[in-house]
Structure formats: C-alpha cells, structure tokens
Amino acid sequence: MKKEVIGKCPVCDHNLDVTELHCNHCNTTIQSDFDLCKFCKLSNEQKHFIEVFVKNRGNIKEIEKELGISYPTVRNKLENVVQALGYSPKYSPKVNKKEILEKLSSGEITSDEAVKLLKE
C-alpha cells in the first residue's frame, strides 16, 4: 500500500517539515530541512477537488455533475484551494441567504457547506 506524505499536522493543522529522506534500495539517509510542494499541504478534500477539476479540464458544468454540487459551491471550493496554495482571492461571491437555505433543504448542499457559505 502506497503511503502519501502529509503536509499538515493532524493535531494542530500547521505545516509539517520534512527532515529526513531515505533510500530503501541503497540504505542512504539524508537529513536536512526540505520543503514540501504546495499540493502536499492541501487537505484530502482539496486534493480530490483538484483531481476532479483537472480530469474535467476545468469545465465547471462537468465538475458540478461529478461532485453533485452547485456552481457557487464549485467556485467556493476552487477559491479555497487557490487561497490554500498561497494566492490572493479574486472571487468573492455574494451571499444569498435564501438561495443557500433552499439548497440546504433540497439536499443540494450539506449543513456544513451551508454554514460556511452563510459565514462569508
């Protein structure tokens, strides 16, 4: 089973540092302070979203279908990833409380997503 390097501490959610690399073939070990790539620091949910985004070549309609989420939710997830990668937000959606509550009652979004959208 292939293990993936985690980039965030499971206890406090801060970035982890990689301090040792090891080759199982020749038994070489290198110790230093290494940087993880930006994508290693994304949550599993963010990584999954990026995978779906790339697979669908950025086609929002296809992403909506595959994930079963609305256009604003796709935009919010994308903006969340953009910020997690360290870039400034460019998209700030307007909160329509009635629309969010309707989507919640129809099951289009989860209660967690609704709370997050309402806090924006």
C-alpha positions in Angstrom: 0.0 0.0 0.0 1.4 3.3 -1.1 1.6 5.9 1.7 1.3 9.6 0.9 3.3 12.3 2.7 1.0 14.5 4.7 1.7 18.3 4.7 -0.4 19.4 7.7 -0.1 18.3 11.3 -3.1 16.1 12.3 -3.1 17.6 15.7 -2.8 21.4 15.2 -3.2 21.7 11.4 0.1 23.6 10.9 2.5 22.8 8.1 4.9 19.9 8.7 8.6 20.0 8.0 10.4 17.1 6.3 13.7 16.5 7.9 14.8 13.1 6.6 14.8 11.2 3.3 15.8 7.6 3.0 16.5 5.3 0.0 15.3 1.7 0.7 17.5 0.4 -2.2 21.0 1.6 -1.1 20.1 2.5 2.5 21.2 6.1 2.1 19.7 8.6 4.5 19.8 12.4 4.0 18.9 14.7 6.8 18.1 18.4 6.2 15.2 20.8 6.1 13.2 20.0 3.0 10.2 21.9 1.6 7.1 20.0 0.6 5.3 21.1 -2.6 2.3 23.3 -2.2 0.0 20.5 -3.2 1.2 18.3 -0.3 -0.1 20.9 2.1 -3.7 20.7 0.8 -6.3 18.7 2.6 -7.5 15.4 1.1 -10.8 17.1 0.2 -8.9 19.9 -1.6 -6.7 17.3 -3.4 -9.8 15.4 -4.5 -11.4 18.6 -5.8 -8.2 19.5 -7.8 -8.1 15.9 -9.3 -11.8 16.3 -10.4 -11.1 19.8 -11.7 -8.1 18.7 -13.8 -9.9 15.5 -15.0 -12.7 17.6 -16.3 -10.3 20.2 -17.7 -11.8 23.0 -15.6 -15.3 22.5 -17.1 -17.5 23.8 -14.2 -20.6 22.0 -15.5 -18.8 18.7 -15.6 -17.4 19.3 -12.1 -20.9 20.1 -10.8 -22.2 16.9 -12.2 -19.4 14.7 -10.9 -19.4 16.1 -7.4 -23.1 16.7 -7.2 -22.7 20.3 -6.1 -23.8 23.7 -7.4 -21.9 26.3 -9.4 -21.3 28.6 -6.3 -20.0 25.6 -4.3 -17.6 24.7 -7.1 -16.4 28.3 -7.2 -16.0 28.4 -3.4 -14.1 25.1 -3.4 -11.8 26.4 -6.1 -11.3 29.7 -4.3 -10.5 27.7 -1.1 -7.8 25.8 -3.0 -6.4 29.0 -4.5 -6.0 30.5 -1.0 -4.6 27.3 0.4 -1.9 27.4 -2.3 -1.0 30.9 -1.1 -2.6 33.1 -3.7 -4.8 36.1 -3.1 -8.5 35.6 -3.6 -10.0 37.2 -6.7 -13.6 35.8 -6.4 -15.8 36.9 -3.5 -19.3 35.6 -4.0 -22.3 37.5 -2.8 -24.2 35.6 -0.1 -27.8 34.9 -0.9 -29.2 33.5 2.3 -32.5 32.4 0.8 -30.7 30.5 -2.0 -28.4 28.8 0.5 -31.3 27.7 2.7 -33.2 26.4 -0.4 -30.2 24.4 -1.5 -29.8 23.0 2.0 -33.5 22.0 2.2 -33.3 20.3 -1.2 -30.2 18.4 -0.2 -28.0 20.1 -2.8 -25.5 21.2 -0.2 -24.7 19.8 3.3 -25.3 21.7 6.5 -21.6 22.3 6.9 -21.4 23.8 3.4 -24.4 26.0 4.2 -22.8 27.3 7.5 -19.6 28.0 5.6 -21.5 29.9 2.8 -23.5 31.9 5.3 -20.4 33.0 7.2 -18.9 34.5 4.1 
